[in-house]
Amino acid sequence: MSDEVAVRAERVSKVFGTPGNELRALDDVTVDIRRNEFFTLLGPSGCGKTTLLRLIAGFETPSSGAILLNGKDITVDPPFKRPINTVFQSYALFPHLTVAQNVGFGLEMMGRAKTEIDDTVDKMLDLVQMEAMRNRLPTQLSGGQQQRVALARALAPQPSVLLLDEPLSALDLKLRKQMQIELKRMQMETGITFIFVTHDQEEALTMSDRIGVMSAGNILQIGSPREIYNSPQNRFVASFIGESNFLEGVSSGEGKTRKVVLTDGHAFEAQVADGNIPNGNVTVAVRPEFIQVVQAGTEGAVAATVTNIVYFGTDMHCYMALDSGTEVVARVSADADRGGALTEGAKVGLTFAPGGLRIVGD
């Protein structure tokens, strides 16, 4: 295992239930999470992301496989013997203790000296910008402030790894966006490996160094936010991260660039997400921002009819139906339609930005 790897899940499976009534929450999952990395497990409810987090924390034991921390097998170690802390959706602060006492509680239980506890509490409160509220009780804090205290308490013992199980889900939208930036700042300042679980793609794209996209107990793709968004390897990843249109066609050729003839007869070049995808009937993914809406009859354009326009201020989502019946959406700058030509029922043409078409697996 590389010296850069903090946590390794090696061929981990987890089965709940009894024979004949089994639920396979994780299915032979292997993933390496690096030191000083903000790694996010992203996927819908029931995909196995929280189960994997609980295996790393020691709250569950895998049915098979191993969990390694800095190269050491910790599969059967209880949670209190792992230098790993967890922040849950529920902040679970002690209501009778002040902010400072909550932050220092874990250090007291570890038998640390009072001077060390006081110094660490000061540093943690400074890190989460809660110095002025050190003497308040949790009931006197907002939800966002309570979350900062929970983070400070988890970071105070300087764990090797911090696990975060959807800790922003209870916050309102504006505060959640602020805390996304704050969490990344804290991770960079502390140098601690953060493993974050969420079903929110925006959270994952905003904070992560790398993302592991999960579905049905498997990790389908791991990569940077840019890699995951721009180069999805299969239809699920393309649809779960951002918006995608899917077109059916027939591919031919070799290498990374293939020729694709769509069902309406138009031919385009498309990038192949995985070199193992064979030619023949394929699915092509294209993001809304890679579709240009042009005048009907433009040479080489695919004919379409506008079915709906959704206005977002700086841009619009233009929903259209191709002559084949396929529905697509394009993201159009609001300035590009000052004349108001894009209206329901309008006949238009579609072209695709170079490199915008990607052949994806099933």
C-alpha positions as CSV (number, residue, x, y, z in Angstrom):
1,M,0.0,0.0,0.0
2,S,1.3,3.5,-0.9
3,D,2.6,5.7,2.0
4,E,0.2,8.3,0.7
5,V,-2.8,6.2,1.6
6,A,-4.5,7.0,4.9
7,V,-7.5,4.6,4.7
8,R,-7.9,1.5,2.5
9,A,-11.1,-0.5,2.2
10,E,-10.0,-3.8,0.7
11,R,-12.6,-5.9,-1.0
12,V,-15.1,-5.0,1.6
13,S,-18.6,-6.5,1.6
14,K,-21.4,-6.0,4.2
15,V,-24.5,-8.2,4.3
16,F,-27.4,-7.5,6.7
17,G,-30.2,-9.9,7.5
18,T,-30.5,-13.7,7.6
19,P,-29.9,-16.3,4.9
20,G,-32.8,-16.1,2.4
21,N,-33.5,-12.5,3.5
22,E,-30.2,-10.8,3.0
23,L,-29.5,-7.2,2.1
24,R,-26.1,-6.7,0.5
25,A,-25.2,-3.1,1.5
26,L,-21.6,-3.2,0.1
27,D,-20.4,-5.6,-2.6
28,D,-16.6,-6.2,-2.8
29,V,-15.7,-2.5,-2.5
30,T,-12.0,-1.4,-2.7
31,V,-11.0,2.2,-2.3
32,D,-7.8,4.1,-1.3
33,I,-8.3,7.4,0.5
34,R,-5.1,9.6,0.7
35,R,-3.6,11.5,3.6
36,N,-4.6,15.1,3.8
37,E,-7.4,14.6,1.4
38,F,-11.0,15.7,1.3
39,F,-12.7,12.6,0.0
40,T,-16.5,12.4,-0.6
41,L,-18.7,9.4,-0.9
42,L,-21.6,10.5,-3.0
43,G,-24.7,8.6,-3.9
44,P,-28.5,8.3,-3.4
45,S,-30.1,6.9,-0.2
46,G,-29.4,3.2,0.3
47,C,-26.3,3.1,-1.9
48,G,-24.0,2.0,0.9
49,K,-22.0,5.2,1.6
50,T,-23.0,5.5,5.3
51,T,-22.4,1.7,5.7
52,L,-18.8,2.2,4.4
53,L,-18.3,5.1,6.7
54,R,-19.5,3.1,9.7
55,L,-17.1,0.3,8.8
56,I,-14.2,2.8,8.8
57,A,-15.4,4.2,12.1
58,G,-15.7,0.7,13.7
59,F,-19.4,0.9,14.4
60,E,-19.9,-2.1,12.0
61,T,-17.7,-5.1,11.1
62,P,-17.5,-6.1,7.4
63,S,-18.9,-9.5,6.4
64,S,-15.7,-9.9,4.4
65,G,-12.7,-7.8,3.4
66,A,-10.5,-5.5,5.5
67,I,-10.2,-1.9,6.7
68,L,-6.6,-0.5,6.9
69,L,-5.5,2.7,8.6
70,N,-2.0,3.9,7.6
71,G,-1.2,0.4,6.5
72,K,-2.4,-1.3,9.8
73,D,-5.3,-3.7,9.7
74,I,-8.0,-2.2,12.1
75,T,-10.9,-4.4,10.8
76,V,-11.8,-5.8,14.3
77,D,-10.5,-2.9,16.4
78,P,-13.3,-1.2,18.4
79,P,-14.1,2.5,17.7
80,F,-12.3,3.8,20.8
81,K,-9.0,2.2,19.7
82,R,-9.1,3.9,16.3
83,P,-7.7,7.5,15.9
84,I,-10.8,8.3,14.0
85,N,-13.6,10.7,15.0
86,T,-17.1,11.2,13.5
87,V,-19.4,14.1,13.1
88,F,-23.0,13.0,12.6
89,Q,-26.1,14.7,11.3
90,S,-27.2,15.2,14.9
91,Y,-24.5,17.3,16.6
92,A,-25.0,15.5,20.0
93,L,-23.6,18.3,22.1
94,F,-23.8,18.0,25.9
95,P,-26.6,20.5,26.8
96,H,-25.3,21.2,30.3
97,L,-21.7,22.0,29.1
98,T,-20.5,25.3,27.7
99,V,-19.0,25.5,24.2
100,A,-15.5,25.3,25.6
101,Q,-16.3,22.4,27.9
102,N,-17.9,20.5,25.0
103,V,-14.8,21.0,22.9
104,G,-12.5,19.9,25.7
105,F,-14.6,16.9,26.8
106,G,-12.9,14.3,24.7
107,L,-9.4,15.5,25.8
108,E,-10.5,15.2,29.4
109,M,-11.6,11.6,28.9
110,M,-8.2,10.9,27.4
111,G,-6.5,12.2,30.5
112,R,-4.7,15.1,28.9
113,A,-3.2,17.8,31.1
114,K,-5.3,20.9,31.8
115,T,-2.9,23.3,30.2
116,E,-2.9,21.1,27.0
117,I,-6.7,21.0,27.0
118,D,-7.0,24.8,27.5
119,D,-4.5,25.5,24.6
120,T,-6.2,23.0,22.3
121,V,-9.7,24.4,23.1
122,D,-8.4,27.9,22.3
123,K,-6.9,26.7,19.0
124,M,-10.1,24.8,18.0
125,L,-12.4,27.7,18.8
126,D,-10.2,30.0,16.8
127,L,-10.3,27.5,13.9
128,V,-14.1,27.4,13.8
129,Q,-14.4,31.1,14.6
130,M,-16.4,30.6,17.9
131,E,-14.0,32.3,20.4
132,A,-16.6,34.9,21.4
133,M,-19.2,32.2,22.3
134,R,-17.0,29.9,24.4
135,N,-19.1,30.3,27.5
136,R,-22.5,29.8,25.9
137,L,-24.6,26.7,26.2
138,P,-25.7,24.7,23.1
139,T,-29.3,25.9,23.5
140,Q,-28.0,29.5,23.1
141,L,-26.5,28.7,19.7
142,S,-27.9,28.5,16.1
143,G,-27.8,25.3,14.2
144,G,-24.7,26.5,12.2
145,Q,-22.9,27.4,15.4
146,Q,-23.7,24.1,17.0
147,Q,-22.3,22.4,14.0
148,R,-19.0,24.4,14.3
149,V,-18.8,23.3,18.0
150,A,-19.3,19.6,17.0
151,L,-16.5,20.0,14.4
152,A,-14.2,21.6,17.0
153,R,-14.9,18.8,19.5
154,A,-14.2,16.1,16.9
155,L,-10.9,17.8,15.7
156,A,-9.6,18.6,19.2
157,P,-7.9,15.2,19.7
158,Q,-6.2,15.5,16.3
159,P,-7.5,12.3,14.8
160,S,-5.8,10.8,11.8
161,V,-9.2,10.8,10.0
162,L,-12.4,12.7,10.4
163,L,-15.6,11.1,9.2
164,L,-18.6,13.4,8.4
165,D,-22.0,11.8,7.9
166,E,-24.1,14.4,6.1
167,P,-23.4,17.0,8.8
168,L,-24.9,19.9,6.7
169,S,-28.3,18.4,6.0
170,A,-30.1,20.2,8.8
171,L,-28.9,23.7,7.8
172,D,-30.7,26.1,5.6
173,L,-29.4,26.6,2.0
174,K,-27.5,29.8,2.6
175,L,-25.7,28.5,5.7
176,R,-25.1,25.2,4.1
177,K,-23.2,26.9,1.3
178,Q,-21.1,28.9,3.8
179,M,-20.3,25.8,5.7
180,Q,-19.1,24.0,2.6
181,I,-16.4,26.6,2.2
182,E,-15.6,26.5,5.9
183,L,-15.2,22.8,6.0
184,K,-12.8,22.8,3.1
185,R,-10.8,25.6,4.9
186,M,-10.7,23.5,8.1
187,Q,-9.5,20.4,6.3
188,M,-6.7,22.4,4.6
189,E,-5.6,24.1,7.8
190,T,-5.5,20.9,9.9
191,G,-4.1,18.5,7.3
192,I,-6.5,15.8,8.6
193,T,-8.0,13.4,6.1
194,F,-11.8,14.2,5.8
195,I,-14.2,11.5,4.6
196,F,-17.5,13.1,3.8
197,V,-20.8,11.4,3.0
198,T,-23.6,13.1,1.1
199,H,-26.3,12.7,-1.5
200,D,-25.9,16.4,-2.5
201,Q,-23.8,16.7,-5.7
202,E,-23.2,20.4,-5.1
203,E,-21.6,19.7,-1.8
204,A,-19.4,17.1,-3.3
205,L,-18.3,19.3,-6.2
206,T,-17.6,22.3,-4.0
207,M,-15.5,20.7,-1.3
208,S,-13.9,17.5,-2.5
209,D,-10.4,16.7,-3.7
210,R,-11.8,13.5,-5.0
211,I,-15.3,11.9,-5.2
212,G,-16.4,8.3,-5.1
213,V,-19.8,7.9,-6.8
214,M,-21.7,5.0,-5.3
215,S,-24.8,3.0,-6.4
216,A,-26.2,-0.3,-5.1
217,G,-23.3,-1.1,-2.9
218,N,-20.6,-0.4,-5.4
219,I,-18.2,2.5,-6.2
220,L,-18.8,3.2,-9.9
221,Q,-16.2,5.9,-10.4
222,I,-13.5,7.8,-8.5
223,G,-12.0,11.1,-9.6
224,S,-11.6,14.8,-9.1
225,P,-14.8,16.9,-9.3
226,R,-13.7,18.0,-12.8
227,E,-13.1,14.4,-13.9
228,I,-16.4,13.2,-12.6
229,Y,-18.3,16.0,-14.2
230,N,-16.6,16.2,-17.5
231,S,-15.7,12.5,-18.0
232,P,-18.5,10.3,-16.5
233,Q,-17.8,6.7,-17.4
234,N,-21.4,5.4,-17.3
235,R,-25.0,6.6,-17.5
236,F,-25.6,6.6,-13.8
237,V,-22.6,8.9,-13.0
238,A,-23.5,11.2,-15.9
239,S,-27.1,11.5,-14.7
240,F,-26.4,11.8,-10.9
241,I,-23.7,14.5,-11.2
242,G,-25.2,17.5,-12.8
243,E,-27.7,17.3,-15.7
244,S,-27.1,15.2,-18.8
245,N,-29.0,14.5,-22.0
246,F,-28.9,11.0,-23.4
247,L,-29.0,10.3,-27.2
248,E,-29.0,6.9,-28.8
249,G,-26.8,6.1,-31.8
250,V,-24.4,3.7,-33.5
251,S,-20.6,4.2,-33.1
252,S,-17.7,3.2,-35.3
253,G,-13.9,3.7,-35.4
254,E,-11.1,3.2,-32.9
255,G,-9.4,5.2,-30.1
256,K,-10.7,7.9,-27.9
257,T,-12.7,9.6,-30.6
258,R,-15.5,7.7,-32.4
259,K,-18.0,8.5,-35.1
260,V,-21.6,8.3,-33.9
261,V,-24.6,8.3,-36.2
262,L,-27.7,9.3,-34.2
263,T,-31.1,7.7,-34.8
264,D,-32.1,10.7,-36.9
265,G,-29.2,10.2,-39.2
266,H,-27.0,13.0,-38.0
267,A,-23.3,12.1,-37.6
268,F,-21.0,13.5,-34.9
269,E,-17.7,12.8,-33.3
270,A,-17.9,11.7,-29.6
271,Q,-15.3,11.0,-27.0
272,V,-15.4,7.5,-25.5
273,A,-15.5,7.4,-21.7
274,D,-14.0,3.9,-21.4
275,G,-11.9,2.3,-24.1
276,N,-13.6,-1.0,-23.4
277,I,-17.0,0.2,-24.6
278,P,-17.5,-1.7,-27.9
279,N,-18.8,-0.1,-31.1
280,G,-22.4,-0.6,-32.1
281,N,-25.5,0.7,-30.4
282,V,-24.3,3.2,-27.8
283,T,-25.6,5.9,-25.4
284,V,-24.2,9.4,-25.8
285,A,-24.2,11.9,-22.9
286,V,-24.1,15.6,-23.5
287,R,-24.3,18.3,-20.8
288,P,-26.9,21.2,-21.3
289,E,-24.1,23.8,-21.6
290,F,-22.6,21.9,-24.6
291,I,-25.8,22.3,-26.7
292,Q,-26.2,25.4,-28.8
293,V,-29.6,26.5,-29.9
294,V,-29.5,27.9,-33.5
295,Q,-32.0,28.8,-36.2
296,A,-34.1,26.1,-37.7
297,G,-32.6,24.8,-40.9
298,T,-29.0,25.6,-40.0
299,E,-26.7,23.3,-41.9
300,G,-25.7,20.3,-39.8
301,A,-28.1,21.1,-36.9
302,V,-30.6,18.7,-35.4
303,A,-34.2,19.8,-35.7
304,A,-36.1,20.4,-32.5
305,T,-39.2,22.0,-31.1
306,V,-39.2,24.1,-27.9
307,T,-41.5,22.7,-25.3
308,N,-40.7,24.9,-22.3
309,I,-38.4,27.7,-21.1
310,V,-37.3,28.0,-17.4
311,Y,-35.7,31.4,-16.5
312,F,-32.9,31.5,-13.9
313,G,-31.8,35.1,-14.3
314,T,-28.3,34.8,-15.8
315,D,-29.4,31.9,-18.0
316,M,-32.4,29.8,-19.1
317,H,-33.1,26.1,-19.5
318,C,-34.6,25.5,-22.9
319,Y,-36.5,22.2,-23.0
320,M,-36.9,20.7,-26.5
321,A,-38.2,17.6,-28.3
322,L,-36.3,16.2,-31.2
323,D,-38.2,14.9,-34.2
324,S,-37.4,11.4,-33.0
325,G,-39.3,12.2,-29.8
326,T,-36.1,12.4,-27.6
327,E,-36.3,15.2,-25.0
328,V,-33.3,17.4,-24.4
329,V,-32.5,20.5,-22.4
330,A,-29.9,23.2,-23.3
331,R,-28.5,25.9,-21.0
332,V,-28.8,29.2,-22.8
333,S,-27.5,32.6,-21.8
334,A,-30.4,35.0,-21.1
335,D,-28.5,37.7,-23.2
336,A,-28.6,35.3,-26.2
337,D,-32.4,35.6,-26.4
338,R,-33.1,39.3,-25.9
339,G,-35.4,39.1,-28.9
340,G,-37.6,36.5,-27.2
341,A,-37.4,34.1,-30.1
342,L,-37.3,31.1,-27.7
343,T,-40.9,30.4,-27.0
344,E,-43.0,27.3,-26.5
345,G,-43.6,25.7,-29.9
346,A,-40.7,27.5,-31.7
347,K,-38.8,25.4,-34.3
348,V,-35.1,25.5,-33.7
349,G,-31.9,23.6,-34.5
350,L,-29.3,22.1,-32.2
351,T,-25.5,21.8,-32.6
352,F,-23.0,20.4,-30.1
353,A,-19.8,22.0,-28.8
354,P,-16.6,20.3,-29.8
355,G,-15.8,17.6,-27.3
356,G,-19.3,17.9,-25.7
357,L,-20.5,14.4,-26.7
358,R,-19.3,11.4,-24.7
359,I,-20.1,7.8,-25.2
360,V,-20.9,6.2,-21.8
361,G,-21.4,2.7,-20.5
362,D,-24.6,1.3,-19.2
